[in-house]
Amino acid sequence: VWKPLYLLMKFCGFPVVWEVSVGAVIYREEPSERRYLLLHYPSGHFDFAKGHVEEGETDEMTLRREVMEETGIRDLEVSSNKVSIRYFYTAKGTEYDKRVRAGKGTMIFKQVHFYPAKTTELDVEISHEHIGYVWLPYEEALAKVTFDNAKRVLIETEAFLKKR
């Protein structure tokens, strides 16, 4: 339903765009538990590191670039297991203004692919996009992550990691 709706809206002249991003569910294995990294965004929500795929990038290249930019973490063991989500939103405020100036659509159909990414690094250097971060065990991370799509990503990632 997503792609046909996008194509219909585009055909009808709506300012729509289809965007693909890649993110990482970053985790550390500790002796007694697995801990997940959640980033705190200025709007108040907690989510995972993610960003737009740039031309010529593979999913893993995007993931590594975005994680390094948003957290400073370079040491990653990326799994091939992918959990994808889709959502729709309309740009508002400064994002709306930027998109209009750049001639980009303001009605965004977004697809994001998340991959589990293990690290041994503890220190995080957050970017200007965030106001904080937390490392939490699974149950606490599940309670803290804000959006239902992100909860599903975390649930599926934890299930995958438990099976390994």
N, C-alpha and C positions, 0 to 999 in steps of 0.2 A: 504493500500500500504506500510505502514511503516514496519510492522512486517514481511511480506513476503520478502520484499527487504533486510531487515536485515538478515533473515535466508538464503536467496540465497547468499549474500555476505559472510556470515560465512561459508557456505558450500563450496564456491569457495576459501576459505583460506585467505580472507581479514582480517586484524587485527581490526575487529569490536567488539563493545560492546554495550549492551542495558543497559542504566542506568535510574533509577527512582529517582527523587528528589521531595521534598515537600517544598512549600513556603507559605508565609503569605502576604496578602495585609493588612498591619496594618493601622488602622485608629483610629482617635479620634473624638468624637462628641463634638463640641463646640456650644455655644448658637446660633450662626448665620450660622454655616456651618460645614461640615465634612472635616477633613484634613487627608491626606494620607502621610505615611512615605515612602520616596524614599531614597535609599542608593546610594552613589556616589562611583563608582568602580575606581581603578587606571587607567583602560583603558579609562576612561572618560565617560562611560555610567551610566545612572541612572536606577535602577531596584529595585525589592523587595528582601527581605530576603528569602533565599532558600538554600537547601543543600541535600546531599545524604541521603537516607534511610539506616540506619545501621541495621544489622541483628537483628531480633526480635522486631523491632520498628513498631508501628502503624504510620499512617500518622500524627496523632495529636502529638504523642511523638516526631517524627522528627521535626515537625513544632515548637514545644515549645523549643526543644534543640537548633535548628538553630537560632531561634529568640533571645534566651538568649545569645548564643555565639556571634552573629553578632551585637546585639543592646543593650544587657543588660536588655531588657524588660522582665519581668516575669508575669506581670498582663495582661492576655489575655482572652478574651471571644471569643472562636473560633466557627465559624458557620460551619454547615455541608454542606453548598453550596460549591461545588468544580468546579473550572474552570481549565481544563487541556490543556496543549500545548505540542507540539512535535517539535523537531528540530534536525538537524544533523550538526555536525561540525567535523573538523579534528584538533587534538591537535597540538599545535605548541610550540616552545621555551621550557621553563622549564617544562611545563605540558607534552609535548611530551617526554622529557627525563625521567621524573618521571614515566610515564606510561610504557615506554620501560623497565626501571629497575625493575618495579613491575610486568612485564609480562602481563600488561593490554592492551586492544585494544586502538589504537590511532585514530580510526574512530568511533565517538560516536553518537549513536542514543539516544536522550535524551527525556524523558517524564517527565514533571513537573506538579504536582497538586498544585494549589493555593487555599487557603481558606481565606475568610475574617476573620480578627482577630481584635476585638475592644480592645482598651486599654485606661486607664485613665492616663498613665504615659506620661510625657512630655520630660524628660531627656533621652538621648540616649548615650550609651557608645559604640562607633563603635569599631569593631575588626580590626585586622591588614589587613583584606581583603578589607577594605574600606578607603576612604580618606575624607569622609564627609557624610552629610545627610541633608535632608530638609523635613519639614512638609508643605504640600501645599493643598489648596482647589482643588477639582476635576478637574476643567478646567485647572488650572496651572499644576497639576500633569500629566494630559493627554498630555499637550504640552511638559513637561520635560522628561517623560519616553522615553527611547531611541528606543527600539525595537518594531516592529509591534505586535509581540506576546504579549508583556507586555501591550501594548495599549489595545489590545482585552481583556486581563485579567481585566484591570482596568475598561473598559467600561461595561463588564458583571457584575463585582462586584458592581459598582455603580448602575446599573439597579436593581440588586437583593436587595440592601440595600434600594433603593427608594420604592420598593414594600412592604417592611416590615412595 
